[in-house]
Amino acid sequence: MTSASNPYFWLWWLSAGNGLLVEGLKTGLAEAGVFVLGHWMADAAWFLLVSGSFSRGKALMPEGVYRSLLAACGRF
């Protein structure tokens, strides 16, 4: 949902992503599907890394600092 509501997601797929997908289709539909699946898996891995870092980072700082940091990120 987050990716689909991000305008840069659509901008990327309509520009660079589209070109890569068209190149993938030249080799076959299965290869293009593998490209898209791989891209989505890379996105999921990135989001898991970021969220895991934040959840583990809680142990490295006082509770008040952690909550303030999360509030600042939320406002941003």
N, C-alpha and C positions, 0 to 999 in steps of 0.2 A: 504494500500500500504506500509506503514511504517513497519508494523508487518511482512508482507510477504517478504520484502527485508532484514529483519534482520536475520542473520544466527542463532542466538540463539533461534528465534521463531521455526525454523525447528528442531534444536537440542532438544528443550524441547518437541515438539510434537512427535519426533521419539524416545524419551526415556520415561520420566515420563508421558507425555500426552498420549502416546500410551498405556501404562500400565493401566492408569485410564480409557481410552476409551474401552479397551478390557474388563475390569471389568464391565463397564457400559453395554456393549453388552450382557453380561451374563444375565442381568436382562431384556433386551429387546432393540430393536432398538430405541423406543421412548425415553427411559431413556438416552441412549447414545446421542441422539439428544439434549435432555434437558441439559445434561452436557456441550456439545459444545456451545450451545446457552448461557448458564449461564457463561461460561468462556469468551466468546466474550463480553457479557454485562459487566462483571467485568473489562475487558480491557478498554471498552468504558468509564466506570465510572471513572477509574483511569486517563485516558487521559483528561476527562472533568475536573476533580479535579485539575490536574496539570495546564492545560491551563487557567482555571478560576482563580487559584491562581496567575498566572503571570499577567493576565489582571487586576485583582484587586490590585495587588502589585504595579502597576504603580502609584497609588494614594499615596503610602507610601514613595516615594522617589522622588528626583528631576529628571526632564526629562533627563538630561545628564547622571546621574548615571544609570537610567533605560536603556537607549540606550546602554551604555557601557556594562552593564550586559548582555543584549540580544546579543550584538556583541560577547562577550566572550563565551557565550553559543553556539552561531552559529559556532565559530571557533573550539570549542572543539568537 
